[in-house]
Amino acid sequence: MLELYHTATSTCSQKVRMTLAEKGVEFVSRNVNLRLNENLTPEYLKLNPNGVVPTLVHDGNVILDSSVICEYLDEVFPQPRLGPDDAVGRAHLRKWLRFLEEVPTAAIRVPTFHMALKPFAGVDQETYRTERADIRPLRKHFYRKMKSGGFSQDEIEASLDQLDLTLRRMEDALAKGPWLMGQQFSLADIVVIPTIDRLDDLGMAGMWRGYPGVTAWYARIKARPSYVTAFYPGSRISQSGVTIAPLGGGISQSTVRRKGGE
Ligand SMILES: N[C@@H](CCC(=O)N[C@@H](CS)C(=O)NCC(=O)O)C(=O)O
């Protein structure tokens, strides 16, 4: 029995949902409402002490961390394979997964929170810090850095730079095949798609205007049935009832587009 604790709009949950959809594996869906801090209840923290989604429970075993969950699912449900079988190929895939976790998965949180998830605007900094930031085991410092009014211009620019680096790496890789690992559709494609989809949702698709390989890859991946299953209605921030504000802070959409190679 598989249970997935997840959130519709969470990029990390989307990776796991797409992996499950590729495998055609049924699971019991447990929705965790992040706006209501359901990820911070004592019951949930017992399952996932980091207080984040997703969490997979498979036959009583708790598996944490989205990329780890995706690799785990590829091991226990080997068909269709979402990575190479040889050791060198697997090392190459893991190199992608580490990069994607460290760089774009972290970077995308900055524009996401800044533009769309600023439920704290107007909350005084002291209350924000103690009641909104410090309650989070893993994300306390991220929230402290954000402050109640959003991120600084420097932080936004750093995140855009990291996202552009990701797009450039993808463009280079996609010269060798339709997918990041070449001919084989793999977990590397799955782990990065939520970031690209989020940029699109935030109105920042101009970032890859100069990258034809990424543009074609995005169209290909969106045509997969697993994308449609994983990104069901309500999975996009723009469908979740929040207002998406401009980036602001002196950063115009055209600045973002130039980063895409125009
Ligand atoms: N390393 C974790 C990170 C998961 C994560 O950051 N999840 C976000 C949603 S995408 C979350 O639960 N945030 C909770 C919060 O902001 O308090 C993973 O890959 O599963």
The ligand as an SDF file (V2000), in Angstrom:
LIG
                    3D

 20 19  0  0  0  0  0  0  0  0999 V2000
   14.0280   18.2880    0.2680 N   0  0  0  0  0  0  0  0  0  0  0  0
   12.6070   18.2290    0.3360 C   0  0  0  0  0  0  0  0  0  0  0  0
   12.0490   19.6260    0.2400 C   0  0  0  0  0  0  0  0  0  0  0  0
   10.5470   19.6370    0.2250 C   0  0  0  0  0  0  0  0  0  0  0  0
    9.9480   21.0390    0.2960 C   0  0  0  0  0  0  0  0  0  0  0  0
   10.6400   22.0360    0.4770 O   0  0  0  0  0  0  0  0  0  0  0  0
    8.6190   21.1100    0.1860 N   0  0  0  0  0  0  0  0  0  0  0  0
    7.9290   22.3780    0.2760 C   0  0  0  0  0  0  0  0  0  0  0  0
    6.8420   22.4400   -0.7730 C   0  0  0  0  0  0  0  0  0  0  0  0
    7.5160   22.3100   -2.4320 S   0  0  0  0  0  0  0  0  0  0  0  0
    7.2760   22.4890    1.6410 C   0  0  0  0  0  0  0  0  0  0  0  0
    6.7290   21.5330    2.1220 O   0  0  0  0  0  0  0  0  0  0  0  0
    7.3400   23.6760    2.2770 N   0  0  0  0  0  0  0  0  0  0  0  0
    6.8090   23.8560    3.5650 C   0  0  0  0  0  0  0  0  0  0  0  0
    6.9740   25.2570    4.0980 C   0  0  0  0  0  0  0  0  0  0  0  0
    7.2220   26.1930    3.3180 O   0  0  0  0  0  0  0  0  0  0  0  0
    6.8280   25.4030    5.3140 O   0  0  0  0  0  0  0  0  0  0  0  0
   12.0740   17.3480   -0.7790 C   0  0  0  0  0  0  0  0  0  0  0  0
   12.6800   17.3360   -1.8650 O   0  0  0  0  0  0  0  0  0  0  0  0
   11.0920   16.6440   -0.5640 O   0  0  0  0  0  0  0  0  0  0  0  0
  1  2  1  0
  2  3  1  0
  2 18  1  0
  3  4  1  0
  4  5  1  0
  5  6  2  0
  5  7  1  0
  7  8  1  0
  8  9  1  0
  8 11  1  0
  9 10  1  0
 11 12  2  0
 11 13  1  0
 13 14  1  0
 14 15  1  0
 15 16  2  0
 15 17  1  0
 18 19  2  0
 18 20  1  0
M  END
$$$$
